């Protein structure tokens, strides 16, 4: 088996380990009329109705698995996922909406979810299925704003290089459900099962924390827009809305001491470390010595690719080796090309391959199956990639400057295309050294 095939097998193992079909049955169990969820025992005969809501790139798969466990015990449900991520369900309605820049379906999904919640009672149970991507997929339009205002603001944030926690702080304060506020719409017991796509597993940042306390404020949201010099670029309505929040005219997100959290229980059931553990196990099975970076990678894609390449080129321990890491890099978009952070990471690494004296393979892929606005999840490169580029007279520096990794790798046949994976726990990156 080639190093490229090994790399793909390692990546596939990582993605498989964080599938809802594997994670959900560990936390939702049904034996006759006894439901166990997040450790709580619930007698269904003593419960009026069971509802399912949720949002995220993994939401449809989570809904399918929840239906397998609970079947006809589900009274009603609505979950929201990204376009082309829907799956067949029997009791739970699936709504598709836009990601990463929201559209009108995102607002529709929130309104339908709120309508469902408003029909619930104190004696009902709500299962909330949350995964990465929900911050966009569940994007409501607060009073006084319009969707184009939100679209422009979030597009600017995405291109600014802001970290996901920073973007979500702004999103929380332009919403009526984020930052714990979803709980304002029901008196039922809410159980949130969460697949994390956030560095450090900050539960308040995942999906902008619709059912958990939020420590951030309107003032924080304004400071983030200021930090990335967006105050004069975002629509005036956005600034006015945040200003009203700072002045107390709009309610803050829910804080930890709010009594609504007495009726809510949340747990992260899958994260990047679960994926890395599976990748590590597969690499070892394939005969690689594994050296894992225990710190999640969050820096600039170009800089982080350079660090991994430098480490690989200077590696002098047991071989073959796998230098494994996870996280989510950032990209400051200045070019007009097509790509994503993983493809840009791989292209940045490839630029340094001519200096390598040993055989190195680099893979960077998103566990959700989509990297940026493309149908690829990332790319896998080695010295042959450079040779193919030279044979086709592709100017790697030109493609890199224009941030056009997708079109570069499409010609060298180095894209990883999996289709939607129905999960999302950030990215997996590694170097294989022969």
C-alpha positions in Angstrom: 0.0 0.0 0.0 1.3 3.5 -0.9 1.8 6.3 1.6 -1.0 8.2 -0.1 -3.4 5.2 0.4 -2.2 5.0 4.0 -2.9 8.7 4.5 -6.5 8.3 3.2 -7.1 5.3 5.4 -5.9 7.1 8.5 -8.2 10.1 7.6 -11.2 7.8 7.0 -10.7 6.1 10.4 -10.8 9.5 12.1 -14.1 10.5 10.4 -15.7 7.1 11.1 -15.0 7.4 14.8 -17.1 10.6 15.1 -20.2 9.4 13.2 -23.5 9.9 15.0 -24.3 6.1 14.5 -21.4 5.4 16.8 -21.8 8.3 19.3 -25.6 8.5 19.9 -26.3 5.0 21.2 -23.8 5.6 23.9 -25.9 8.4 25.4 -29.5 7.5 24.4 -30.9 4.1 25.4 -34.4 2.7 25.5 -35.5 -0.4 27.2 -39.2 -1.0 27.1 -40.7 2.2 28.6 -37.5 3.3 30.3 -35.5 6.0 28.5 -32.0 6.8 29.6 -30.5 10.0 28.2 -27.3 11.6 29.4 -27.5 9.5 32.5 -31.0 10.5 33.5 -33.8 7.8 33.8 -37.1 8.8 32.3 -40.3 6.7 32.4 -42.1 7.3 29.1 -45.5 6.5 30.6 -45.1 9.5 32.9 -44.0 11.8 30.1 -46.5 13.5 27.8 -44.5 13.8 24.6 -41.0 13.4 23.3 -39.7 16.0 20.8 -36.5 16.2 18.8 -35.0 19.5 17.5 -31.5 20.4 16.4 -29.1 21.9 13.9 -25.7 21.3 12.3 -23.9 19.5 9.6 -24.4 16.3 11.5 -28.0 17.0 12.5 -29.6 14.8 9.9 -27.5 11.8 10.7 -28.1 12.4 14.4 -31.8 12.5 13.7 -31.7 9.2 11.8 -29.9 7.5 14.7 -32.3 9.0 17.3 -35.2 7.6 15.3 -33.6 4.2 15.2 -33.4 4.3 19.0 -36.8 5.9 19.9 -39.0 5.2 16.8 -42.6 6.0 17.3 -42.1 7.4 20.8 -41.1 10.6 19.0 -44.2 12.9 18.8 -42.7 15.4 16.5 -39.3 16.9 15.5 -37.5 19.4 13.3 -33.8 19.5 12.6 -31.8 21.7 10.3 -28.8 20.8 8.3 -26.7 22.1 5.4 -27.9 21.9 1.8 -27.3 18.4 0.3 -26.8 16.9 3.8 -30.4 15.7 4.3 -31.3 12.1 5.0 -34.6 10.1 4.9 -36.5 10.3 8.3 -39.9 9.1 9.4 -40.8 11.2 12.4 -38.4 14.2 12.3 -38.7 16.9 9.6 -35.4 17.9 8.0 -34.9 21.5 6.8 -31.9 22.4 4.7 -30.3 25.9 4.9 -27.2 27.7 4.0 -23.7 27.6 5.4 -21.4 29.4 6.1 -23.3 32.5 5.0 -27.0 32.2 6.0 -30.0 32.6 3.8 -33.8 32.9 4.3 -34.2 29.1 5.0 -32.0 29.6 8.1 -34.5 32.0 9.5 -37.4 29.8 8.5 -35.8 26.9 10.3 -35.5 28.9 13.5 -39.1 30.1 13.3 -40.5 26.6 12.7 -38.4 25.3 15.6 -39.6 28.0 17.9 -43.2 27.2 16.9 -42.7 23.6 17.8 -41.2 24.6 21.2 -44.1 26.9 22.0 -46.5 24.0 21.8 -44.6 21.9 24.4 -45.5 21.6 28.0 -43.7 21.2 31.3 -44.2 17.4 31.2 -42.6 17.0 27.8 -39.0 16.1 27.0 -37.0 17.7 24.2 -33.9 16.2 22.7 -31.7 18.8 21.1 -29.1 17.5 18.6 -26.3 20.0 18.0 -23.2 19.9 15.8 -20.9 22.3 14.1 -22.4 24.6 11.5 -25.5 25.4 13.5 -24.4 29.0 14.1 -25.2 29.7 10.4 -27.9 27.0 9.8 -29.9 28.4 12.7 -29.8 32.1 11.9 -32.8 34.1 12.9 -33.4 37.7 12.0 -34.0 39.8 15.1 -36.6 42.7 15.0 -35.2 45.7 13.2 -32.7 43.7 11.1 -32.9 42.1 7.6 -31.2 39.0 6.3 -28.9 40.9 4.0 -27.5 42.8 7.0 -26.6 39.5 8.7 -25.3 38.0 5.5 -22.9 40.9 4.9 -21.7 40.9 8.5 -21.0 37.2 8.7 -19.3 37.2 5.3 -17.0 40.0 6.5 -16.2 38.1 9.7 -15.5 34.9 7.7 -13.0 36.7 5.6 -11.4 38.7 8.4 -9.4 35.9 10.0 -11.5 36.0 13.2 -11.5 32.8 15.3 -14.7 30.8 15.6 -15.3 31.8 19.2 -15.1 35.5 18.1 -17.5 35.0 15.2 -19.9 33.2 17.4 -19.8 36.0 20.0 -21.1 38.4 17.4 -23.7 35.8 16.1 -25.0 35.3 19.6 -25.8 39.0 20.0 -27.6 39.1 16.6 -30.1 36.3 17.5 -33.0 35.4 19.7 -32.0 31.8 20.2 -28.2 31.7 20.5 -26.4 32.1 23.8 -28.9 30.0 25.8 -31.9 31.9 24.5 -33.5 28.9 22.9 -34.6 27.9 26.4 -36.8 31.0 26.6 -39.3 29.3 24.2 -40.1 26.2 26.2 -40.9 25.0 29.7 -39.9 21.4 28.9 -36.8 19.5 30.1 -34.2 19.9 27.3 -31.3 17.4 26.8 -28.6 18.7 24.4 -26.3 16.1 22.8 -23.4 18.0 21.2 -20.7 17.2 18.7 -18.0 19.8 19.1 -16.2 21.6 16.2 -14.6 24.2 18.5 -11.1 24.3 19.7 -11.0 23.6 23.5 -14.6 22.3 23.4 -16.0 25.5 24.8 -19.6 24.4 25.0 -20.8 28.0 24.9 -19.1 28.5 21.5 -20.3 25.3 19.7 -23.2 26.3 17.5 -23.2 29.6 19.4 -24.5 27.7 22.5 -28.3 27.8 22.0 -29.0 25.8 25.2 -26.0 26.7 27.5 -24.9 29.8 29.4 -23.1 32.6 27.5 -20.4 34.6 29.3 -20.0 37.1 26.4 -21.8 40.5 26.1 -22.9 43.0 23.5 -19.9 45.0 24.4 -17.7 42.0 23.5 -19.4 41.7 20.2 -18.7 45.3 19.4 -15.1 44.9 20.5 -14.6 42.0 18.1 -16.0 44.0 15.1 -13.6 46.8 16.1 -10.6 44.4 16.4 -11.0 43.3 12.8 -11.8 46.9 11.6 -15.3 46.0 10.6 -17.2 48.8 12.5 -17.4 51.0 9.4 -18.0 48.0 7.0 -20.9 46.2 8.5 -24.5 47.6 7.9 -25.6 50.5 10.2 -28.5 48.4 11.4 -26.1 45.8 12.9 -24.2 48.5 14.9 -27.4 50.1 16.1 -28.7 46.7 17.3 -25.5 46.0 19.2 -25.6 49.5 20.6 -29.1 48.9 21.9 -27.9 45.8 23.6 -25.1 47.7 25.3 -27.6 50.3 26.5 -29.9 47.6 27.9 -32.7 48.1 25.4 -32.3 44.5 24.2 -32.0 41.5 26.5 -28.6 40.0 27.0 -27.9 36.4 26.3 -28.5 34.0 29.2 -25.9 33.9 32.0 -25.0 30.9 34.2 -27.2 32.0 37.1 -30.4 32.0 35.0 -33.1 29.6 36.4 -33.9 28.3 32.9 -30.8 26.2 33.1 -32.3 24.2 35.9 -34.4 22.5 33.3 -31.6 21.8 30.8 -28.7 19.3 30.6 -26.0 19.4 27.9 -23.1 17.1 27.1 -20.4 17.0 24.4 -20.5 13.5 23.0 -17.9 13.8 20.3 -14.9 16.0 19.5 -11.6 16.3 17.6 -9.7 14.2 20.1 -12.0 11.2 19.4 -11.1 11.5 15.7 -7.4 11.9 16.5 -7.4 8.8 18.7 -8.9 6.8 15.9 -6.4 8.2 13.4 -3.6 7.3 15.8 -4.8 3.8 16.2 -5.1 3.3 12.4 -1.6 4.7 11.8 -0.2 2.3 14.3 -2.0 -0.6 12.7 -0.4 0.4 9.4 3.0 0.3 11.0 3.6 3.9 11.7 5.3 5.3 14.8 2.9 8.1 15.9 3.9 11.5 17.3 0.9 13.5 18.3 0.8 17.2 18.8 -1.3 17.6 22.0 -2.1 21.2 21.2 -4.9 21.9 18.8 -3.8 24.0 15.8 -5.5 27.3 15.4 -3.1 29.6 13.6 -2.8 30.8 10.1 -2.9 28.0 7.5 0.3 29.1 5.8 2.3 29.4 9.0 1.0 26.1 10.4 1.8 24.2 7.2 5.3 25.6 7.3 5.7 24.4 10.9 4.5 20.8 10.1 6.8 20.7 7.0 9.8 21.9 9.0 9.1 19.3 11.7 8.8 16.6 9.1 11.9 17.5 7.2 14.0 17.6 10.5 12.4 14.4 11.9 15.1 11.8 12.9 13.4 9.3 15.1 11.6 6.0 14.4 10.3 5.5 10.9 7.9 5.2 9.2 6.3 7.9 11.2 3.1 9.9 11.4 3.1 13.4 12.8 -0.5 13.9 13.8 -2.4 17.0 14.8 -5.9 18.4 14.8 -7.7 21.8 15.0 -8.8 24.4 12.7 -6.5 26.9 10.9 -7.5 30.3 9.7 -7.1 32.0 6.4 -7.1 35.7 5.7 -8.8 35.9 2.3 -7.2 38.3 -0.1 -7.3 36.3 -3.4 -10.1 35.7 -5.8 -9.6 31.9 -6.1 -11.5 28.9 -4.9 -10.5 26.8 -1.9 -10.6 26.2 1.8 -8.3 26.2 4.8 -7.3 22.6 4.4 -6.6 22.9 0.7 -4.6 26.1 1.3 -2.7 24.3 4.1 -1.8 21.5 1.7 -0.8 23.9 -1.1 1.4 25.9 1.4 3.1 22.7 2.5 3.6 21.6 -1.1 5.6 24.7 -1.9 8.3 23.4 0.4 8.5 19.9 -1.0 11.4 20.6 -3.3 13.6 21.2 -0.2 12.7 17.8 1.3 15.3 15.0 1.2 13.0 12.3 2.5 9.6 11.1 1.3 6.9 13.0 3.0 3.1 12.9 2.5 0.9 15.7 3.9 -2.9 15.4 4.4 -5.2 18.1 5.7 -8.9 17.4 5.7 -12.1 18.6 7.3 -14.1 15.9 9.1 -17.3 17.4 7.7 -16.5 16.5 4.1 -16.5 20.1 2.9 -13.7 22.6 2.9 -14.7 26.2 2.3 -17.2 26.7 -0.5 -16.0 23.6 -2.4 -17.0 19.9 -2.8 -13.6 18.8 -1.5 -12.8 18.0 2.1 -9.1 18.8 1.7 -6.0 17.5 -0.1 -3.2 15.0 0.2 0.2 15.9 -1.4 3.6 14.4 -1.9 6.6 15.0 -4.2 4.7 13.5 -7.1 2.1 16.3 -6.7 4.9 18.8 -7.4 6.0 16.8 -10.5 2.5 16.8 -11.9 2.3 20.5 -11.4 5.6 21.0 -13.3 4.5 18.7 -16.1 1.3 20.8 -16.6 3.2 24.0 -16.2 1.2 25.1 -13.2 2.6 28.1 -11.3 2.2 27.0 -7.7 3.1 30.5 -6.4 0.4 32.1 -8.6 -2.3 29.7 -7.4 -1.1 30.2 -3.8 -1.2 34.0 -4.0 -4.7 33.9 -5.5 -5.8 31.3 -2.8 -6.9 29.0 -5.6 -5.9 25.7 -4.2 -9.0 23.9 -5.4 -8.3 24.5 -9.0 -4.6 23.7 -8.6 -5.3 20.4 -6.9 -8.1 19.6 -9.3 -5.5 19.5 -12.1 -3.0 17.5 -10.1 -5.7 15.1 -8.9 -4.9 15.6 -5.2 -8.3 16.7 -3.9 -10.0 14.5 -1.2 -13.7 14.3 -2.1 -15.8 12.3 0.3 -19.2 14.0 0.0 -21.0 15.1 3.2 -19.7 12.9 6.1 -22.6 13.7 8.4 -20.3 14.8 11.2 -18.1 17.8 12.1 -15.3 17.9 14.6 -12.9 20.4 12.9 -9.9 19.2 10.9 -7.3 16.4 10.9 -3.7 17.2 9.6 -0.7 15.0 9.5 2.6 14.2 7.8 3.7 10.7 6.9 7.5 10.1 6.8 8.8 7.0 5.1 
